[in-house]
Amino acid sequence: MSSLDTTIRVPDETPAIARSVQGGTFALFVLAAMHFVVDAVASQVTPLWPTLKEHYQVPTFWMLFVWTIASSFSQLGFALIGDRAASRWLVWLGPAVSCVCLGCIGVFDQFIVLGILLAIAGMGIAAFHPEGATLSGNCWPNARSRAVSVFAMGGFLGQSAGPPCSGWIVDHFGLRALTGGIAIGLALMIVMRLAYRPATPVAHAHRAAKVGIWTTLRQRQSLMFLLLSAGTVRVIAAAGVPVTLAYWLKSLEFSDTKIGGVQSAFLAGIGLGGLLCAIVVRPRTERLALWFVPLLSVPCLLAMPSLQGLALSAAALATGLLLGIAQPVFISYGQQLLPETQRVASSITMGLSWGTGGAISAALIDFCDRRQSFDIAFVAFAVAVVVSSVLCVFLPKAQAH
C-alpha cells in the first residue's frame, strides 16, 4: 500500500502578483499618457492670454481669475465626490468637454461667452486630476511617489507641448483655427479610454466613505491647512512664470510662437523634473526633495528678467526642472499624510494650491502688466519658493511606504 501524501500544497501566488504588477504598470502609463493629452489641451491657452485680451477686450485679471477658479478650486468638489463614490467616468468625460470648449475660444467675440467657455473647460480639467492622481498612486502603492512622478511627468510634458503648438496655429491661421484640435483631442482621449484597465478594485480606492469623510477632514484641519499653505506659495512661481513670460515677451513684441517656445522650455523642465524624481528620489530623500531642491531655482528666477534668447530658455528650463522634482513628491506626500481621503489630499496639493497660488500670481501679473514692468514678479516668485520650502520643513513625517 502506497503511503499517503500529506504535504500541504499552497497555491503559487507569484504569477498573480506578477500580473497585478504588470497591470498596474500598464494602467499607470495609460494614465500618464492621458495626463499628457489633458494638459496639452489645457495649456493651449497659456501663450494666448495677451491675444485673447485684445480679441475680447477684457482685463487680464478677469480671464485668469475665471480660469484659475474653475480649473483648480473645483477640484475639491470632484475629490469629495470621488472619495464617497466611484467616479472614474469623470476622468474621461471632463477632459472631453474641455477639449470642445477650448477649441471654440476663438469662434466668438462676446466676453461673456469667453467666461463661460473658460469656466466649463476649467471644471472639465479639474475633474480629471484628483481621480487621475489617486488612481496613479494606487498603481504602485509601495512606490507611490514614483508612480505620481510618472503621472505628473505626463502632464507637464503635455503642458510643454501645448503652448508652441497653439502659438504656431494662431500666428499662422488665427484663433478660429483652434477648432481643428477638437477632433484630434477627442480621438486621443477615446483611444486612452479603450486602453485603460484599472489596477485596483473600486472598493480599495474608496476607504473614506467607510470611516466617514467629514470626521476625517475635521480631525486633519491643521494638517490640510499646512499642506495648502506650502503648496500655494510654491505654485505662485510654478503657475506664474509661464503667464508672466507671455505678457513680458509680448511687451517686447515676441510672436505667440516664440512665447510658446520659452514657456515650453519651462514646462518641459517641470516634466523632466518629474522624470528625474521617479528615478532618483526615494522615501528617505523625499523631505530633502520637498524643501531643498526648489531653493536651487531662486538664482534662476532672479536672473530671468535680464536674459534673452537661449540663455532665457535655459534659465526657464532649469527653473522648471528644479521645481518639477519636488511637485510629484508633494502630491504623493499629501496622499501619505491623508491616506483615508487621498482624492481630497490630491485636490489640496494640486487643485486648491494651484487655484490659490494661481489667483495670487494672476493679481501680481495684472499689476505688472498695468505698469509694464515685470521684474518685480520674478522677485516675488523667488520669495514664494523660499517661503514654501520653510513651510515644508514643518510637515510631519509621512507613514512608511
Contacts in CASP RR format, 6 or more apart in sequence:
PFRMAT RR
TARGET T0000
AUTHOR 0000-0000-0000
METHOD contacts of the structure
MODEL  1
MSSLDTTIRVPDETPAIARSVQGGTFALFVLAAMHFVVDAVASQVTPLWP
TLKEHYQVPTFWMLFVWTIASSFSQLGFALIGDRAASRWLVWLGPAVSCV
CLGCIGVFDQFIVLGILLAIAGMGIAAFHPEGATLSGNCWPNARSRAVSV
FAMGGFLGQSAGPPCSGWIVDHFGLRALTGGIAIGLALMIVMRLAYRPAT
PVAHAHRAAKVGIWTTLRQRQSLMFLLLSAGTVRVIAAAGVPVTLAYWLK
SLEFSDTKIGGVQSAFLAGIGLGGLLCAIVVRPRTERLALWFVPLLSVPC
LLAMPSLQGLALSAAALATGLLLGIAQPVFISYGQQLLPETQRVASSITM
GLSWGTGGAISAALIDFCDRRQSFDIAFVAFAVAVVVSSVLCVFLPKAQA
H
20 199 0 8 1.000
23 139 0 8 1.000
23 197 0 8 1.000
23 199 0 8 1.000
24 139 0 8 1.000
24 140 0 8 1.000
24 199 0 8 1.000
25 139 0 8 1.000
25 140 0 8 1.000
26 197 0 8 1.000
27 135 0 8 1.000
27 139 0 8 1.000
27 196 0 8 1.000
27 197 0 8 1.000
27 198 0 8 1.000
27 199 0 8 1.000
28 136 0 8 1.000
28 137 0 8 1.000
28 139 0 8 1.000
28 140 0 8 1.000
28 147 0 8 1.000
28 150 0 8 1.000
28 151 0 8 1.000
28 199 0 8 1.000
29 150 0 8 1.000
30 192 0 8 1.000
30 195 0 8 1.000
30 196 0 8 1.000
30 197 0 8 1.000
31 132 0 8 1.000
31 135 0 8 1.000
31 136 0 8 1.000
31 139 0 8 1.000
31 151 0 8 1.000
31 196 0 8 1.000
32 136 0 8 1.000
32 150 0 8 1.000
32 151 0 8 1.000
32 153 0 8 1.000
32 154 0 8 1.000
32 155 0 8 1.000
33 154 0 8 1.000
33 192 0 8 1.000
34 91 0 8 1.000
34 95 0 8 1.000
34 128 0 8 1.000
34 189 0 8 1.000
34 192 0 8 1.000
34 196 0 8 1.000
35 128 0 8 1.000
35 132 0 8 1.000
35 151 0 8 1.000
35 152 0 8 1.000
35 154 0 8 1.000
35 155 0 8 1.000
35 158 0 8 1.000
36 154 0 8 1.000
36 155 0 8 1.000
36 157 0 8 1.000
36 158 0 8 1.000
36 161 0 8 1.000
37 95 0 8 1.000
37 158 0 8 1.000
37 185 0 8 1.000
37 188 0 8 1.000
37 189 0 8 1.000
37 192 0 8 1.000
38 95 0 8 1.000
38 98 0 8 1.000
38 125 0 8 1.000
38 128 0 8 1.000
38 155 0 8 1.000
39 154 0 8 1.000
39 155 0 8 1.000
39 156 0 8 1.000
39 158 0 8 1.000
39 159 0 8 1.000
40 155 0 8 1.000
40 158 0 8 1.000
40 159 0 8 1.000
40 161 0 8 1.000
40 162 0 8 1.000
40 165 0 8 1.000
41 95 0 8 1.000
41 98 0 8 1.000
41 99 0 8 1.000
41 102 0 8 1.000
41 125 0 8 1.000
41 162 0 8 1.000
41 185 0 8 1.000
42 71 0 8 1.000
42 98 0 8 1.000
42 102 0 8 1.000
42 121 0 8 1.000
42 122 0 8 1.000
42 125 0 8 1.000
42 159 0 8 1.000
43 158 0 8 1.000
43 159 0 8 1.000
43 160 0 8 1.000
43 161 0 8 1.000
43 162 0 8 1.000
43 163 0 8 1.000
43 166 0 8 1.000
43 267 0 8 1.000
44 102 0 8 1.000
44 103 0 8 1.000
44 162 0 8 1.000
44 163 0 8 1.000
44 165 0 8 1.000
44 166 0 8 1.000
44 178 0 8 1.000
45 52 0 8 1.000
45 67 0 8 1.000
45 102 0 8 1.000
45 105 0 8 1.000
45 118 0 8 1.000
45 166 0 8 1.000
46 159 0 8 1.000
46 162 0 8 1.000
46 163 0 8 1.000
46 166 0 8 1.000
46 242 0 8 1.000
46 243 0 8 1.000
46 246 0 8 1.000
46 260 0 8 1.000
46 263 0 8 1.000
47 163 0 8 1.000
47 164 0 8 1.000
47 166 0 8 1.000
47 167 0 8 1.000
47 246 0 8 1.000
47 256 0 8 1.000
47 259 0 8 1.000
47 260 0 8 1.000
47 261 0 8 1.000
47 263 0 8 1.000
48 105 0 8 1.000
48 166 0 8 1.000
48 167 0 8 1.000
48 170 0 8 1.000
48 175 0 8 1.000
48 246 0 8 1.000
48 256 0 8 1.000
49 60 0 8 1.000
49 63 0 8 1.000
49 64 0 8 1.000
49 243 0 8 1.000
49 246 0 8 1.000
49 247 0 8 1.000
50 246 0 8 1.000
50 247 0 8 1.000
50 250 0 8 1.000
51 170 0 8 1.000
51 175 0 8 1.000
51 256 0 8 1.000
52 58 0 8 1.000
52 63 0 8 1.000
52 105 0 8 1.000
52 114 0 8 1.000
52 175 0 8 1.000
53 59 0 8 1.000
53 60 0 8 1.000
53 63 0 8 1.000
55 106 0 8 1.000
55 109 0 8 1.000
55 175 0 8 1.000
56 63 0 8 1.000
56 109 0 8 1.000
56 110 0 8 1.000
56 111 0 8 1.000
56 114 0 8 1.000
57 111 0 8 1.000
58 111 0 8 1.000
58 114 0 8 1.000
59 366 0 8 1.000
60 247 0 8 1.000
60 362 0 8 1.000
60 365 0 8 1.000
60 366 0 8 1.000
60 369 0 8 1.000
61 362 0 8 1.000
61 363 0 8 1.000
61 365 0 8 1.000
61 366 0 8 1.000
62 111 0 8 1.000
63 114 0 8 1.000
63 115 0 8 1.000
63 118 0 8 1.000
64 243 0 8 1.000
64 358 0 8 1.000
64 359 0 8 1.000
64 362 0 8 1.000
64 365 0 8 1.000
64 366 0 8 1.000
65 359 0 8 1.000
65 362 0 8 1.000
66 115 0 8 1.000
66 118 0 8 1.000
66 119 0 8 1.000
67 118 0 8 1.000
67 122 0 8 1.000
68 239 0 8 1.000
68 354 0 8 1.000
68 355 0 8 1.000
68 357 0 8 1.000
68 358 0 8 1.000
68 359 0 8 1.000
68 362 0 8 1.000
69 119 0 8 1.000
69 355 0 8 1.000
69 359 0 8 1.000
70 118 0 8 1.000
70 119 0 8 1.000
70 120 0 8 1.000
70 121 0 8 1.000
70 122 0 8 1.000
70 123 0 8 1.000
70 126 0 8 1.000
71 121 0 8 1.000
71 122 0 8 1.000
71 123 0 8 1.000
71 124 0 8 1.000
71 125 0 8 1.000
71 126 0 8 1.000
71 351 0 8 1.000
71 354 0 8 1.000
71 355 0 8 1.000
72 126 0 8 1.000
72 351 0 8 1.000
72 352 0 8 1.000
72 353 0 8 1.000
72 354 0 8 1.000
72 355 0 8 1.000
72 356 0 8 1.000
72 358 0 8 1.000
73 126 0 8 1.000
73 351 0 8 1.000
73 352 0 8 1.000
73 355 0 8 1.000
73 356 0 8 1.000
74 122 0 8 1.000
74 123 0 8 1.000
74 126 0 8 1.000
74 127 0 8 1.000
75 126 0 8 1.000
75 129 0 8 1.000
75 130 0 8 1.000
75 346 0 8 1.000
75 347 0 8 1.000
75 350 0 8 1.000
75 351 0 8 1.000
75 352 0 8 1.000
76 344 0 8 1.000
76 347 0 8 1.000
76 348 0 8 1.000
76 351 0 8 1.000
76 352 0 8 1.000
77 347 0 8 1.000
78 87 0 8 1.000
78 90 0 8 1.000
78 126 0 8 1.000
78 127 0 8 1.000
78 130 0 8 1.000
78 131 0 8 1.000
78 343 0 8 1.000
78 347 0 8 1.000
79 130 0 8 1.000
79 341 0 8 1.000
79 343 0 8 1.000
79 344 0 8 1.000
79 346 0 8 1.000
79 347 0 8 1.000
80 213 0 8 1.000
80 343 0 8 1.000
80 344 0 8 1.000
81 87 0 8 1.000
81 90 0 8 1.000
82 90 0 8 1.000
82 130 0 8 1.000
82 131 0 8 1.000
82 206 0 8 1.000
82 343 0 8 1.000
83 206 0 8 1.000
83 208 0 8 1.000
83 209 0 8 1.000
83 213 0 8 1.000
83 341 0 8 1.000
83 342 0 8 1.000
83 343 0 8 1.000
83 344 0 8 1.000
84 206 0 8 1.000
84 208 0 8 1.000
84 209 0 8 1.000
84 213 0 8 1.000
85 206 0 8 1.000
85 209 0 8 1.000
86 202 0 8 1.000
86 206 0 8 1.000
87 131 0 8 1.000
88 131 0 8 1.000
88 135 0 8 1.000
88 198 0 8 1.000
88 202 0 8 1.000
90 127 0 8 1.000
90 128 0 8 1.000
90 131 0 8 1.000
91 127 0 8 1.000
91 128 0 8 1.000
91 131 0 8 1.000
91 132 0 8 1.000
91 135 0 8 1.000
92 189 0 8 1.000
92 192 0 8 1.000
92 193 0 8 1.000
93 124 0 8 1.000
93 127 0 8 1.000
94 123 0 8 1.000
94 124 0 8 1.000
94 125 0 8 1.000
94 127 0 8 1.000
94 128 0 8 1.000
95 124 0 8 1.000
95 125 0 8 1.000
95 127 0 8 1.000
95 128 0 8 1.000
95 189 0 8 1.000
96 186 0 8 1.000
96 189 0 8 1.000
97 120 0 8 1.000
97 121 0 8 1.000
97 124 0 8 1.000
98 120 0 8 1.000
98 121 0 8 1.000
98 122 0 8 1.000
98 124 0 8 1.000
98 125 0 8 1.000
99 181 0 8 1.000
99 182 0 8 1.000
99 185 0 8 1.000
99 186 0 8 1.000
99 189 0 8 1.000
100 182 0 8 1.000
100 186 0 8 1.000
101 117 0 8 1.000
101 118 0 8 1.000
101 120 0 8 1.000
101 121 0 8 1.000
101 122 0 8 1.000
102 117 0 8 1.000
102 121 0 8 1.000
102 178 0 8 1.000
103 178 0 8 1.000
103 179 0 8 1.000
103 180 0 8 1.000
103 181 0 8 1.000
103 182 0 8 1.000
104 117 0 8 1.000
104 178 0 8 1.000
104 179 0 8 1.000
104 182 0 8 1.000
105 114 0 8 1.000
105 117 0 8 1.000
105 118 0 8 1.000
105 175 0 8 1.000
105 178 0 8 1.000
106 174 0 8 1.000
106 175 0 8 1.000
106 176 0 8 1.000
106 178 0 8 1.000
106 179 0 8 1.000
107 175 0 8 1.000
107 176 0 8 1.000
107 179 0 8 1.000
108 114 0 8 1.000
108 117 0 8 1.000
126 351 0 8 1.000
129 346 0 8 1.000
129 347 0 8 1.000
129 350 0 8 1.000
129 351 0 8 1.000
130 343 0 8 1.000
130 344 0 8 1.000
130 346 0 8 1.000
130 347 0 8 1.000
130 350 0 8 1.000
130 351 0 8 1.000
131 343 0 8 1.000
132 151 0 8 1.000
132 346 0 8 1.000
133 148 0 8 1.000
133 151 0 8 1.000
133 152 0 8 1.000
133 331 0 8 1.000
133 335 0 8 1.000
133 346 0 8 1.000
133 350 0 8 1.000
134 205 0 8 1.000
134 335 0 8 1.000
134 342 0 8 1.000
134 343 0 8 1.000
134 346 0 8 1.000
135 198 0 8 1.000
135 199 0 8 1.000
135 200 0 8 1.000
135 205 0 8 1.000
136 147 0 8 1.000
136 148 0 8 1.000
136 150 0 8 1.000
136 151 0 8 1.000
137 144 0 8 1.000
137 147 0 8 1.000
137 148 0 8 1.000
137 151 0 8 1.000
137 332 0 8 1.000
137 335 0 8 1.000
138 147 0 8 1.000
138 199 0 8 1.000
138 200 0 8 1.000
138 204 0 8 1.000
138 205 0 8 1.000
138 342 0 8 1.000
139 147 0 8 1.000
139 199 0 8 1.000
139 200 0 8 1.000
140 146 0 8 1.000
140 147 0 8 1.000
141 200 0 8 1.000
142 401 0 8 1.000
143 401 0 8 1.000
144 332 0 8 1.000
144 335 0 8 1.000
144 336 0 8 1.000
144 401 0 8 1.000
145 277 0 8 1.000
145 278 0 8 1.000
145 281 0 8 1.000
145 283 0 8 1.000
145 286 0 8 1.000
145 328 0 8 1.000
145 329 0 8 1.000
145 332 0 8 1.000
145 333 0 8 1.000
146 277 0 8 1.000
146 278 0 8 1.000
146 281 0 8 1.000
147 332 0 8 1.000
148 328 0 8 1.000
148 329 0 8 1.000
148 331 0 8 1.000
148 332 0 8 1.000
148 335 0 8 1.000
149 274 0 8 1.000
149 275 0 8 1.000
149 277 0 8 1.000
149 278 0 8 1.000
149 281 0 8 1.000
149 328 0 8 1.000
149 329 0 8 1.000
149 332 0 8 1.000
150 275 0 8 1.000
150 278 0 8 1.000
151 328 0 8 1.000
152 271 0 8 1.000
152 274 0 8 1.000
152 324 0 8 1.000
152 327 0 8 1.000
152 328 0 8 1.000
152 331 0 8 1.000
153 271 0 8 1.000
153 272 0 8 1.000
153 273 0 8 1.000
153 274 0 8 1.000
153 275 0 8 1.000
153 278 0 8 1.000
153 328 0 8 1.000
154 271 0 8 1.000
155 271 0 8 1.000
156 267 0 8 1.000
156 268 0 8 1.000
156 269 0 8 1.000
156 270 0 8 1.000
156 271 0 8 1.000
156 273 0 8 1.000
156 274 0 8 1.000
156 324 0 8 1.000
157 267 0 8 1.000
157 268 0 8 1.000
157 271 0 8 1.000
158 267 0 8 1.000
159 267 0 8 1.000
159 270 0 8 1.000
159 271 0 8 1.000
160 263 0 8 1.000
160 264 0 8 1.000
160 265 0 8 1.000
160 266 0 8 1.000
160 267 0 8 1.000
160 268 0 8 1.000
160 269 0 8 1.000
160 270 0 8 1.000
160 271 0 8 1.000
161 264 0 8 1.000
162 264 0 8 1.000
163 242 0 8 1.000
163 259 0 8 1.000
163 260 0 8 1.000
163 261 0 8 1.000
163 263 0 8 1.000
163 264 0 8 1.000
163 267 0 8 1.000
164 257 0 8 1.000
164 260 0 8 1.000
164 261 0 8 1.000
164 263 0 8 1.000
164 264 0 8 1.000
166 178 0 8 1.000
166 256 0 8 1.000
167 255 0 8 1.000
167 256 0 8 1.000
167 257 0 8 1.000
167 259 0 8 1.000
167 260 0 8 1.000
168 256 0 8 1.000
168 257 0 8 1.000
169 177 0 8 1.000
169 178 0 8 1.000
170 177 0 8 1.000
170 178 0 8 1.000
170 256 0 8 1.000
171 255 0 8 1.000
171 256 0 8 1.000
171 257 0 8 1.000
205 342 0 8 1.000
207 339 0 8 1.000
207 340 0 8 1.000
208 216 0 8 1.000
208 340 0 8 1.000
208 341 0 8 1.000
208 342 0 8 1.000
208 343 0 8 1.000
208 344 0 8 1.000
211 340 0 8 1.000
213 340 0 8 1.000
213 341 0 8 1.000
213 344 0 8 1.000
216 338 0 8 1.000
216 340 0 8 1.000
216 341 0 8 1.000
217 224 0 8 1.000
217 341 0 8 1.000
217 344 0 8 1.000
220 338 0 8 1.000
220 341 0 8 1.000
223 337 0 8 1.000
223 338 0 8 1.000
223 396 0 8 1.000
224 338 0 8 1.000
224 344 0 8 1.000
224 348 0 8 1.000
226 391 0 8 1.000
226 394 0 8 1.000
226 395 0 8 1.000
227 334 0 8 1.000
227 337 0 8 1.000
227 345 0 8 1.000
227 348 0 8 1.000
227 349 0 8 1.000
227 353 0 8 1.000
227 395 0 8 1.000
228 348 0 8 1.000
228 352 0 8 1.000
228 353 0 8 1.000
228 356 0 8 1.000
229 391 0 8 1.000
230 330 0 8 1.000
230 388 0 8 1.000
230 391 0 8 1.000
230 392 0 8 1.000
230 395 0 8 1.000
231 330 0 8 1.000
231 349 0 8 1.000
231 353 0 8 1.000
231 357 0 8 1.000
231 388 0 8 1.000
231 391 0 8 1.000
232 352 0 8 1.000
232 353 0 8 1.000
232 355 0 8 1.000
232 356 0 8 1.000
232 357 0 8 1.000
232 360 0 8 1.000
233 357 0 8 1.000
233 384 0 8 1.000
233 385 0 8 1.000
233 387 0 8 1.000
233 388 0 8 1.000
233 391 0 8 1.000
234 294 0 8 1.000
234 323 0 8 1.000
234 326 0 8 1.000
234 327 0 8 1.000
234 330 0 8 1.000
234 353 0 8 1.000
234 384 0 8 1.000
234 385 0 8 1.000
234 388 0 8 1.000
235 353 0 8 1.000
235 354 0 8 1.000
235 355 0 8 1.000
235 356 0 8 1.000
235 357 0 8 1.000
235 358 0 8 1.000
235 361 0 8 1.000
236 357 0 8 1.000
236 358 0 8 1.000
236 360 0 8 1.000
236 361 0 8 1.000
236 364 0 8 1.000
236 380 0 8 1.000
236 381 0 8 1.000
236 384 0 8 1.000
237 297 0 8 1.000
237 301 0 8 1.000
237 319 0 8 1.000
237 323 0 8 1.000
237 361 0 8 1.000
237 381 0 8 1.000
237 382 0 8 1.000
237 384 0 8 1.000
237 385 0 8 1.000
238 270 0 8 1.000
238 320 0 8 1.000
238 323 0 8 1.000
238 324 0 8 1.000
238 327 0 8 1.000
238 354 0 8 1.000
239 354 0 8 1.000
239 355 0 8 1.000
239 357 0 8 1.000
239 358 0 8 1.000
239 361 0 8 1.000
240 358 0 8 1.000
240 361 0 8 1.000
240 364 0 8 1.000
240 365 0 8 1.000
240 377 0 8 1.000
240 381 0 8 1.000
241 266 0 8 1.000
241 301 0 8 1.000
241 304 0 8 1.000
241 316 0 8 1.000
241 319 0 8 1.000
241 320 0 8 1.000
241 378 0 8 1.000
241 381 0 8 1.000
242 263 0 8 1.000
242 266 0 8 1.000
242 267 0 8 1.000
243 361 0 8 1.000
243 362 0 8 1.000
243 365 0 8 1.000
244 361 0 8 1.000
244 365 0 8 1.000
244 368 0 8 1.000
244 374 0 8 1.000
244 377 0 8 1.000
244 378 0 8 1.000
244 381 0 8 1.000
245 259 0 8 1.000
245 262 0 8 1.000
245 263 0 8 1.000
245 266 0 8 1.000
245 316 0 8 1.000
246 259 0 8 1.000
246 260 0 8 1.000
246 263 0 8 1.000
247 365 0 8 1.000
247 368 0 8 1.000
247 369 0 8 1.000
247 374 0 8 1.000
248 305 0 8 1.000
248 374 0 8 1.000
248 377 0 8 1.000
249 258 0 8 1.000
249 259 0 8 1.000
249 262 0 8 1.000
250 259 0 8 1.000
251 372 0 8 1.000
251 374 0 8 1.000
261 313 0 8 1.000
262 312 0 8 1.000
262 313 0 8 1.000
262 316 0 8 1.000
263 316 0 8 1.000
265 313 0 8 1.000
265 314 0 8 1.000
265 316 0 8 1.000
265 317 0 8 1.000
266 316 0 8 1.000
266 317 0 8 1.000
266 319 0 8 1.000
266 320 0 8 1.000
267 320 0 8 1.000
268 317 0 8 1.000
269 316 0 8 1.000
269 317 0 8 1.000
269 318 0 8 1.000
269 319 0 8 1.000
269 320 0 8 1.000
269 321 0 8 1.000
269 324 0 8 1.000
270 320 0 8 1.000
270 321 0 8 1.000
270 323 0 8 1.000
270 324 0 8 1.000
270 327 0 8 1.000
271 320 0 8 1.000
271 321 0 8 1.000
271 324 0 8 1.000
272 321 0 8 1.000
272 324 0 8 1.000
273 320 0 8 1.000
273 321 0 8 1.000
273 322 0 8 1.000
273 324 0 8 1.000
273 325 0 8 1.000
274 324 0 8 1.000
274 325 0 8 1.000
274 327 0 8 1.000
274 328 0 8 1.000
276 321 0 8 1.000
276 325 0 8 1.000
277 289 0 8 1.000
277 324 0 8 1.000
277 325 0 8 1.000
277 326 0 8 1.000
277 327 0 8 1.000
277 328 0 8 1.000
277 329 0 8 1.000
278 328 0 8 1.000
281 289 0 8 1.000
281 325 0 8 1.000
281 329 0 8 1.000
283 400 0 8 1.000
283 401 0 8 1.000
286 329 0 8 1.000
286 332 0 8 1.000
286 333 0 8 1.000
286 398 0 8 1.000
287 392 0 8 1.000
287 395 0 8 1.000
287 397 0 8 1.000
289 325 0 8 1.000
289 326 0 8 1.000
289 329 0 8 1.000
290 326 0 8 1.000
290 329 0 8 1.000
290 330 0 8 1.000
290 333 0 8 1.000
290 389 0 8 1.000
290 392 0 8 1.000
290 395 0 8 1.000
291 389 0 8 1.000
291 390 0 8 1.000
291 392 0 8 1.000
291 393 0 8 1.000
292 389 0 8 1.000
293 322 0 8 1.000
293 325 0 8 1.000
293 326 0 8 1.000
294 322 0 8 1.000
294 323 0 8 1.000
294 325 0 8 1.000
294 326 0 8 1.000
294 385 0 8 1.000
294 388 0 8 1.000
294 389 0 8 1.000
295 385 0 8 1.000
295 386 0 8 1.000
295 389 0 8 1.000
296 322 0 8 1.000
297 318 0 8 1.000
297 319 0 8 1.000
297 320 0 8 1.000
297 322 0 8 1.000
297 323 0 8 1.000
297 382 0 8 1.000
297 385 0 8 1.000
298 382 0 8 1.000
298 385 0 8 1.000
298 386 0 8 1.000
300 315 0 8 1.000
300 316 0 8 1.000
300 318 0 8 1.000
300 319 0 8 1.000
300 322 0 8 1.000
301 319 0 8 1.000
301 378 0 8 1.000
301 379 0 8 1.000
301 381 0 8 1.000
301 382 0 8 1.000
301 385 0 8 1.000
302 378 0 8 1.000
302 379 0 8 1.000
302 382 0 8 1.000
303 315 0 8 1.000
304 312 0 8 1.000
304 315 0 8 1.000
304 316 0 8 1.000
304 319 0 8 1.000
304 378 0 8 1.000
305 374 0 8 1.000
305 375 0 8 1.000
305 378 0 8 1.000
307 315 0 8 1.000
323 385 0 8 1.000
330 349 0 8 1.000
330 392 0 8 1.000
331 346 0 8 1.000
331 349 0 8 1.000
331 350 0 8 1.000
333 349 0 8 1.000
333 395 0 8 1.000
333 398 0 8 1.000
334 345 0 8 1.000
334 346 0 8 1.000
334 348 0 8 1.000
334 349 0 8 1.000
334 398 0 8 1.000
335 342 0 8 1.000
335 345 0 8 1.000
335 346 0 8 1.000
336 398 0 8 1.000
336 399 0 8 1.000
336 401 0 8 1.000
337 345 0 8 1.000
337 395 0 8 1.000
337 396 0 8 1.000
337 398 0 8 1.000
337 399 0 8 1.000
338 344 0 8 1.000
338 345 0 8 1.000
339 399 0 8 1.000
361 377 0 8 1.000
361 381 0 8 1.000
364 376 0 8 1.000
364 377 0 8 1.000
364 380 0 8 1.000
365 377 0 8 1.000
368 374 0 8 1.000
368 376 0 8 1.000
368 377 0 8 1.000
END
